[in-house]
Amino acid sequence: MILYFSCTGNTRWAAARLAEGLHDVAVDITTLPQEGAELRLAEGERLGFCFPVHGWRPPRYVRQFVSRLHVVQSSRHFCFALTTAGDTVGEAMDIFCHDLAQRGIMADSVYSLLMPESYVGLPFMDVDKPENEKRKIDTAGKMLEQIIQDIKANKKGVSELTIGRWPKINSRIIGDFFVKHLLVDKPFRVDAKRCIGCGICQRVCPVGNISIGADKRPQWQHSGECLSCFACYHHCPQRAIEYGGRTKGKGQYYFGKNKGGQ
């Protein structure tokens, strides 16, 4: 079983490719009980985790899920974890593996994939140019083929991570600031003249933080659940959603966008 969490589709694609190559099943963790999931794996079944990096850390939603996860006889199953990021992952995987260990689950091998950038919440950050987007996806596809072979062989001790420079500063200091101050939905705004009331933003929000009002326009819940993943912003077909002034003039990206997919 491959458990995954995805916002703009990069991780969903990676999990699906892994599942296909391993003849396994990929399960979106948002479809599992959030009060605490119990998994009973079949004899010899592998356990995989796939998630994106948010602020050089695992997404808050993923960490909360793991904190309530119980895998029966987890030590008898090969376990791997893969994270996707637009650039570097810092100590995100270390943090995730520590969270797993707290639940008695040990990751045997860990990987990271460089995928197209989707975080646009800071002035100096934007999506990749189309040519760079394609290059990243092509390279990731080739890397997944090798990762699949490693996992098929239950290869332990593999750690192929793009950690980058200053991983502790990025994940612990900047990451802490990110979680405390940048995971907010209050800056989101919708241009009433552009919004067509399609409801796509509500459907793609991975944490269910958007409702549609009587005027058919999105309303963010201000519940503290927002991950600032920008799935709503990226999927809006009318470019009606902005994040204050931070996204003005920036691009949109979700996996499959240039192929006309949702």
C-alpha positions as CSV (number, residue, x, y, z in Angstrom):
1,M,0.0,0.0,0.0
2,I,1.2,3.5,-0.9
3,L,-0.2,6.3,1.2
4,Y,0.1,9.7,-0.4
5,F,-0.9,13.3,0.1
6,S,-0.9,15.8,-2.8
7,C,-1.9,19.4,-3.5
8,T,-1.1,20.3,-7.0
9,G,-0.7,16.8,-8.3
10,N,3.1,16.2,-8.4
11,T,3.0,13.7,-5.5
12,R,-0.2,12.1,-6.8
13,W,1.5,11.4,-10.1
14,A,4.6,10.0,-8.4
15,A,2.5,7.7,-6.2
16,A,0.5,6.5,-9.2
17,R,3.7,5.7,-11.1
18,L,5.1,3.8,-8.1
19,A,1.8,1.9,-7.7
20,E,1.8,1.0,-11.4
21,G,5.4,-0.2,-11.4
22,L,5.0,-2.1,-8.1
23,H,1.5,-3.6,-8.9
24,D,0.3,-1.9,-5.8
25,V,-2.4,0.5,-4.8
26,A,-2.0,4.3,-4.1
27,V,-4.4,5.6,-1.4
28,D,-5.0,9.3,-0.8
29,I,-4.7,9.8,3.0
30,T,-7.5,12.4,2.9
31,T,-9.9,9.6,2.2
32,L,-8.9,7.7,5.4
33,P,-10.3,8.3,8.9
34,Q,-8.4,11.3,10.3
35,E,-9.3,10.4,13.9
36,G,-6.9,7.5,13.5
37,A,-6.3,5.0,10.7
38,E,-5.4,1.3,11.5
39,L,-3.8,-0.6,8.7
40,R,-3.5,-4.4,8.5
41,L,-1.2,-5.2,5.6
42,A,-1.1,-8.6,3.8
43,E,1.9,-10.9,4.2
44,G,4.8,-9.5,2.3
45,E,3.0,-6.2,1.5
46,R,5.1,-3.1,1.3
47,L,4.2,0.2,3.0
48,G,5.0,3.4,1.2
49,F,4.5,7.1,2.0
50,C,4.6,9.9,-0.6
51,F,4.2,13.6,0.3
52,P,5.3,17.1,-0.9
53,V,7.7,19.3,1.0
54,H,6.1,22.5,2.5
55,G,8.6,25.0,3.9
56,W,11.3,22.3,4.0
57,R,9.1,20.1,6.2
58,P,6.4,17.5,5.7
59,P,3.0,19.1,5.4
60,R,1.2,19.6,8.7
61,Y,-1.7,17.5,7.5
62,V,0.7,14.6,6.8
63,R,2.3,14.9,10.2
64,Q,-1.1,14.9,11.9
65,F,-2.1,11.8,10.0
66,V,1.0,9.9,11.0
67,S,0.6,10.9,14.6
68,R,-2.7,8.9,14.6
69,L,-1.7,6.1,12.3
70,H,-1.4,2.5,13.6
71,V,0.1,-0.2,11.4
72,V,-0.3,-3.7,12.7
73,Q,3.0,-5.5,12.9
74,S,4.7,-2.8,10.9
75,S,8.2,-4.2,11.5
76,R,7.3,-7.2,9.2
77,H,6.8,-4.9,6.2
78,F,9.3,-3.2,4.0
79,C,8.7,0.6,4.3
80,F,9.8,3.4,2.0
81,A,9.1,7.1,1.8
82,L,9.3,9.6,-1.1
83,T,9.0,13.3,-1.0
84,T,8.6,15.8,-3.9
85,A,9.9,19.3,-3.9
86,G,10.5,22.2,-6.3
87,D,14.1,22.6,-5.1
88,T,15.6,21.1,-2.0
89,V,14.1,19.1,0.9
90,G,16.3,20.1,3.8
91,E,15.6,17.9,6.8
92,A,12.0,17.2,5.8
93,M,12.6,13.5,5.5
94,D,14.4,13.3,8.8
95,I,11.4,15.0,10.4
96,F,9.1,12.6,8.7
97,C,11.1,9.5,9.7
98,H,11.1,10.7,13.3
99,D,7.3,11.0,13.2
100,L,7.1,7.5,11.8
101,A,9.4,6.1,14.5
102,Q,7.2,7.6,17.1
103,R,4.5,5.3,15.8
104,G,6.8,2.3,15.7
105,I,7.3,2.4,11.9
106,M,10.9,2.4,10.5
107,A,11.5,3.7,7.0
108,D,13.9,1.3,5.2
109,S,14.7,3.6,2.3
110,V,14.0,7.2,1.4
111,Y,13.9,9.3,-1.7
112,S,13.2,12.8,-3.1
113,L,12.1,13.9,-6.5
114,L,12.6,17.3,-8.0
115,M,9.3,18.4,-9.5
116,P,7.9,21.6,-10.9
117,E,7.6,24.5,-8.4
118,S,4.2,25.4,-7.2
119,Y,4.8,27.6,-4.1
120,V,4.2,31.3,-5.0
121,G,3.5,32.7,-1.6
122,L,6.7,34.8,-1.3
123,P,7.8,37.7,-3.5
124,F,10.8,35.9,-4.9
125,M,9.1,32.6,-5.7
126,D,7.2,31.7,-8.9
127,V,6.4,28.6,-11.0
128,D,9.0,27.2,-13.4
129,K,9.3,28.1,-17.0
130,P,7.6,25.5,-19.3
131,E,10.9,24.1,-20.5
132,N,12.2,23.6,-16.9
133,E,8.9,22.1,-15.9
134,K,9.2,19.5,-18.7
135,R,12.8,18.8,-17.8
136,K,12.0,18.1,-14.2
137,I,9.1,15.8,-15.0
138,D,11.1,13.9,-17.6
139,T,14.0,13.5,-15.1
140,A,11.7,12.5,-12.3
141,G,10.1,9.8,-14.5
142,K,13.5,8.2,-15.1
143,M,14.4,8.4,-11.4
144,L,11.1,6.6,-10.6
145,E,12.1,3.7,-12.7
146,Q,15.2,3.1,-10.6
147,I,13.3,3.7,-7.4
148,I,10.8,1.1,-8.5
149,Q,13.6,-1.4,-9.0
150,D,15.0,-0.7,-5.6
151,I,11.7,-1.2,-3.9
152,K,10.9,-4.4,-5.8
153,A,14.2,-5.7,-4.4
154,N,13.3,-4.5,-0.9
155,K,16.6,-2.6,-1.0
156,K,17.3,-1.2,2.5
157,G,19.5,1.7,3.5
158,V,19.0,3.9,0.4
159,S,18.9,7.6,1.0
160,E,18.7,9.6,-2.2
161,L,17.7,13.1,-1.1
162,T,18.4,16.5,-2.5
163,I,19.0,18.1,0.9
164,G,20.6,21.3,-0.3
165,R,22.7,23.8,1.7
166,W,21.8,24.8,5.3
167,P,19.3,22.0,5.8
168,K,18.9,22.6,9.5
169,I,18.4,26.4,9.0
170,N,15.9,25.8,6.3
171,S,13.8,23.1,8.0
172,R,14.1,24.1,11.6
173,I,14.3,27.9,11.6
174,I,12.7,29.0,8.4
175,G,10.4,26.0,8.5
176,D,9.2,26.9,12.0
177,F,8.5,30.4,10.8
178,F,6.7,29.0,7.8
179,V,4.4,26.9,9.9
180,K,3.7,29.6,12.5
181,H,3.2,32.6,10.2
182,L,2.7,31.6,6.5
183,L,0.0,28.8,6.8
184,V,-2.8,31.3,6.7
185,D,-5.8,31.7,4.3
186,K,-6.7,35.3,5.2
187,P,-4.7,36.9,2.2
188,F,-6.8,34.9,-0.3
189,R,-9.1,37.0,-2.4
190,V,-11.4,36.3,-5.3
191,D,-12.1,38.8,-8.1
192,A,-15.9,38.8,-8.4
193,K,-15.7,40.0,-12.0
194,R,-13.5,37.1,-13.1
195,C,-15.0,34.3,-10.9
196,I,-17.5,32.1,-12.9
197,G,-18.7,30.0,-9.9
198,C,-17.3,26.8,-11.3
199,G,-16.3,25.4,-7.8
200,I,-13.0,23.9,-8.9
201,C,-11.2,25.7,-6.1
202,Q,-13.4,24.0,-3.5
203,R,-12.9,20.5,-5.1
204,V,-9.1,20.7,-5.3
205,C,-8.5,22.0,-1.7
206,P,-6.8,19.0,-0.1
207,V,-8.0,20.0,3.4
208,G,-11.6,21.1,2.7
209,N,-10.9,24.6,3.7
210,I,-13.1,26.3,1.0
211,S,-16.9,26.5,0.8
212,I,-19.0,28.0,-1.9
213,G,-21.3,30.8,-0.9
214,A,-24.8,31.7,-2.1
215,D,-23.1,33.9,-4.7
216,K,-21.2,30.8,-6.0
217,R,-17.9,32.3,-5.0
218,P,-15.3,30.7,-2.8
219,Q,-15.1,31.4,0.9
220,W,-12.0,30.4,2.9
221,Q,-12.9,29.1,6.3
222,H,-10.1,30.7,8.4
223,S,-10.2,27.5,10.5
224,G,-6.4,27.1,10.8
225,E,-6.4,24.2,8.4
226,C,-5.1,26.0,5.4
227,L,-1.7,24.7,4.2
228,S,-1.1,27.6,1.8
229,C,-0.5,25.0,-0.9
230,F,-2.1,27.3,-3.5
231,A,-4.0,24.5,-5.2
232,C,-7.0,26.8,-5.4
233,Y,-5.0,29.6,-7.0
234,H,-3.3,27.3,-9.5
235,H,-6.5,25.5,-10.6
236,C,-8.6,28.6,-11.1
237,P,-9.4,28.7,-14.8
238,Q,-10.1,32.4,-14.7
239,R,-7.2,33.6,-12.6
240,A,-9.8,35.0,-10.2
241,I,-7.9,34.0,-7.1
242,E,-5.0,36.0,-5.7
243,Y,-3.0,35.8,-2.4
244,G,-3.0,39.5,-1.5
245,G,-0.4,41.1,-3.7
246,R,2.1,38.2,-3.5
247,T,0.7,36.4,-6.6
248,K,0.1,39.3,-8.9
249,G,1.6,38.5,-12.3
250,K,2.8,35.0,-11.3
251,G,2.2,31.8,-13.2
252,Q,-0.1,28.8,-12.4
253,Y,0.9,25.2,-12.2
254,Y,-0.7,21.9,-11.4
255,F,0.4,18.5,-12.8
256,G,-1.2,18.1,-16.2
257,K,-2.2,21.7,-16.7
258,N,-0.3,22.0,-20.0
259,K,-2.1,18.9,-21.2
260,G,-5.5,20.3,-20.3
261,G,-6.0,18.1,-17.2
262,Q,-7.4,18.9,-13.8
